[in-house]
Amino acid sequence: MGFMDDLNDMFNKSASAAGRMADSANLRFKQGEIDRRWKDACAALGESVIEAVKADPALLSGREQMMADLDAIAKERADVADELQRIAAE
């Protein structure tokens, strides 16, 4: 092989590696978006299940403490949100 062939091979390998890196970056971004959508869907399902459990005495039975814990966390979240709004208003 001559110098130009070596140079051409080196260029092609570099271009191929750059293409694979771009493909990999795009796939990592896509994976992150899919993960975010998955977590959002799970959260929505979880919230709907919590509401269903609270509304059905048969489902609530034996889960009272878990629901009380969730209610306490919800109150804490609301208190923090209220405090943030108060600070922002000042």
N, C-alpha and C positions, 0 to 999 in steps of 0.2 A: 504494500500500500504506500501511496505517496503522501506527502505532507497534506495536500488538499483533501484526500480521502480521510486521513486521520482527523483533520479539522472538521470535516463534515460529520463524521461519526460522533465526535465530541459534542458538536452542536445538536445533533439529533437526540443523543442521550440526555443532554441538558434540557432540551425542550420536552422530552418525554417525562423526565423527573418533575419538571415544573408543572406539567399537566396533571400528573398524579397528585402532586401536592395541592393543586387547586381543587381537584376532584375530592380529595380527602377533606379539605377545609369546607367545601360546600356540603359534604355529607355530615360533617360534625355540626354545622349550623342547622341542617335539616333535622338531625337527631335531637338537638337541643329544643327545637320548635315542637317536635313530636312529643318529647318528654314533658314540655310545658303544657301542651294540650291534654296529655294523659293525666297530669296532676290536677289540672283544672276540672276535668271530667270526674276524676275520683272525688275531688272536694265537693262538687255539685251533688254527686250520688250520696256521699256521706252526709251532707246537710239534709238531703231529702229523707234519708233513712232515719236520721235523728228525729226529724219532725214526725215521721210515721210512728216511731217507737213512742214518742211522747204522747201521741194521740190515741194509742191503742193500749189499754190496760194490760192485755195479755202479753204484748211485746215488752211493755215497761217492767213487768214483774221480774224481779231479780236484777234489774238494771238501774234501780233508783239511784244508787251512789254514783254510777257513771254519769247519769243525767245531771245529778247535782254538781258533780265536778265540772261538767261542760257548761252548766249555767253559771258557775262561779268564774270560769275562764271568760265566758261571754261578757259578764259584768265587768271584769277587769279590763277586757279589750275596750268596752264602751267608756270606762273611766279614763283610760289613757287617751282615747280619741277625743273625749271632752276636754281633757287637759291640753292636748295639742291645739284644739280649736281656740281655747281660752288664750293660750300663749300667742297664737297667730293674730288674734284680735287686738292684742296690746300694742 
